[in-house]
Amino acid sequence: MNTALLKGNGGTAISHSKESLSLAYMQAILAATGLNHNEPKIDNDGVDITIRGKGFKGVFKEPKIEVQLKCTAKSDCIDLKNNELVFQLEKKNYNYLIGPSPLPLILVVHFAPPGFDEWLIEKGEGTTIKYASYWYSLYGEEPIDNGSRIIRIPLKQRFDCQALIKMMELTSKAQMIYNLEEGVV
């Protein structure tokens, strides 16, 4: 069965609902950290959201990070042997995320259960979004000419409140955001 044709009870295609899920997870992290965001009306250049800070100590008092959001529910995208999330990124998005850019660029991929009905746990005490998002910096990679590229995101690069605040602190100090195996964050 072609999962691209699946629709939720409300009629929205699963691909569009996955976009909404990744944005909802991002907005929950932003709310918990007190950061703000902008969303372009049209995703014309590979940016789904710009994260904005205020009152940071550093070169930039109001740091910004641009983010490309993706969501996957493929059961084979988690490589437990290597502790990585494996995601195929199309040329257009890949080449945009390698830079150069006046703002730091990151990819954030949300890993979700396969079915709509599994995305949230709703109980009397609250609602939980399942599973988690992971971030990756492609800055400085070589462009690709066609197709796509497999991105292997270490599971230790979980996109959470602590990681986001650290990225904003680095950005405010005019420092690059590097993947964990490369050093800085």
N, C-alpha and C positions, 0 to 999 in steps of 0.2 A: 504494500500500500504506500502511496506517495504521501508522506507526512506534510508536504507543502500544501496539500489540498484539505487537510483536516481543519475543522472549525470548532470553536467552543460553543457552549450553549447559547451565547449571545450573538453568534454568527461571525465573529472575527476570526480570520485565518490564524493558525497557530504561530506562523512566523511573525505576524504583527503583535500577537499577545506576548511572545517571547521578548520583543523589543520593550513592551510595557513592563514586563517583569524585571528586566535588567535595569530599567529606569527607576522602578519602584525600590529596588534594592539600593541603588545609588542614592536616591532621595532619603531613604531611611538613614544611611551613613551620614549624609550631609546634615540632616536634622540632629543627629546625635553628636556631631562635632561642632555645630554652630556655624558651618560654612554655608555660603550662598552659591547659586548657580544661575547660568543663563542657558537656554536651549535655542538654537537657531530655528527659525520657522521652517526653513528648508535645509535638509542635510545635503548641501551641495559640494562640500569639500572634505567629508569624512569626520567632521566633528559633530557628535551628538549632544555634548554638554561641555560647558566651560565652568570649571569650579573656581570660585572666587573667595579669597580670604580678606580679612581686614584687621588692622592693628598688629601685624606681625613685626617682630624686631629683625631688621636686616636691611639690605639694599632696597628691596621692594616691600613697602608696608602693606600693599594690597596684591599679594601674589595670585597668579592665575595658572591653571593647568587645563589643557584641552584633552578631551577624552572621546575615544571611539568606543561605543558600547556594543557588545555582542552577547548572544545567549545561545547555549547549546544544551541539548538534552540527550545527546548520543551516549549510549551506555559504554561504548568503547573509548570515550575520549579521556578517561582517567587511566593513566598508566601507573599502576601501583608499584610496579617493579622499580621504576625510575622516579616515583613521586612527582609526576607531572600531569598537567592538563594539556592534551594534544588538540590543537585547534587549527583548522584550515582557513587561512585568511586570503581573500581575493586580492589580486594585483592592485586595484584602485586603492583599497584601504591600506594595504601594505606599503605601497610607494608613498602615500601621504604621511604615514606614521614614521617614516625614516627621517623626515625633516628635509631641509632645514625649516625652522619655524621660529618666530619670535617668542613663542610660548612653549613650555614643555608639553610633549604629546605622549599619551599613554593609551594602551589598549586595555580595556577591562572586559573580561569574559565571564558571564554568569553561567554556572553549571547548575542545571535544574533537573528535577525528575522528568520522565518522559511525558506524563499526562497532566493536563490542566488541573485535574482534581487532586493532584499530588503536590502542587506548587506551594500551597499554604496549609498550615495547621491552624485551625480556628477552634479555640477553646474559650471558656468563660473568662480566664485571666488574660487573654490576649491572642494575637495572631503572630505566627512565625513564618517567615519566608524561607523556603527550602531551596536549595543547598547553600552555595556561597559563590562569591565572585573572586577572580584572580586578576592581577595586573601584570603588564609587561611593557617594557620600553624597547622600541625598535630603533631608537635614534642612532644614526650613523651606519646602519646596515646598508648594503648595496641594493639598488633598485632591481626589480625583476622585470623582464620584458613581456611576459605573458602568463596566463594561468593564475596560479595561487602559490602560496608557500605554507608549509606546515610550521606552526609556532608551538614550541614546547615550553609551557609556563610552569616553573617549579611551584608545587603546592604550598611551599613556604611563602610565596608571594600572594598571600590572601589579601584581598582588598577589604580592609576593615578600618575602623576609626583610627587606630594607632598608626597604621601604614599611611593613611591619607594625611594625617597631621604631620608626620615626618616628611612626606613629599612636599607639603606646603611650606614647611620650615626651610627645606633645601631650596625651594624655588624663591623664597623671600631673600635668601642669601646669595642668589644668582648662581646656584650650583645645579648641576645636572642630576636628573633622576636616573640612576642606573639599576639594572636588575641585581638581585641580591648576590648572585654568584660573581658579579662584576665589582662588588664593593660597597657603594655608599649607603643605600637605604637599608 
